Amino acid sequence: MAMPITATYEVKCDACWGVMDGEYDTREEAEAAREELGWTDLNGGSACPEHNTATEK
């Protein structure tokens, strides 16, 4: 019996490649979590809190 292949989505920081906690079943879920947790940067990419210039520290 072959093992099924399942895709999961993670959010990575574009600057340091750090990974946001959590794995998501769909791209939409990952995008929503990225926005909710403040990992959206001004250029439309992903940035961890340490590298995100869109949020105040």
N, C-alpha and C positions, 0 to 999 in steps of 0.2 A: 504494500500500500504506500503510495506517495504521500509525502507530507504537504499540506497546503501552504501556499505562500500568502502571507498577509502583509500588507503595507501599513506602516504607521508613520505618522508625521511628527517631527520634532522641530522646535524653533532654535536656531543657532544665531549667536551674535556675529554680525558681519566683520567686527573688528578683532575679536579674540577667539572666535569659534566656540565660546562657552555655550552650553546647552541649557535652555530653560527647562525647569522641572516639568515633567509630564510628557506622555506620548498620546497622540490623538489619532482617531480613526479616519478623519477626513481633513482635507486641506482647510476647509471652511472652519472646522473646530479649532485647528491650530491658529488660523488667522484671528479668530475671535479671542482666543486666550492671549495671543501676542498683544493685541490692542488693549485688552482688559488689564493685563499686568504691566503695561507701560513699556513694552519692548519695541514699539514703533518709533523709528527715527524720522527726522525731517526729510530725508531723501526717499522715504518709502520702503526702506530696508528694515532690518532687525538689528537692535542694539541692546545689550544688557544694560542694567542701570548704571554701571560704572562707565560705559562708553556712550551712553545716550545723551546727546546734546539737546534733545527736545524736552527733557524733564529737568526740573531743578533738583539739586542735591540737598 
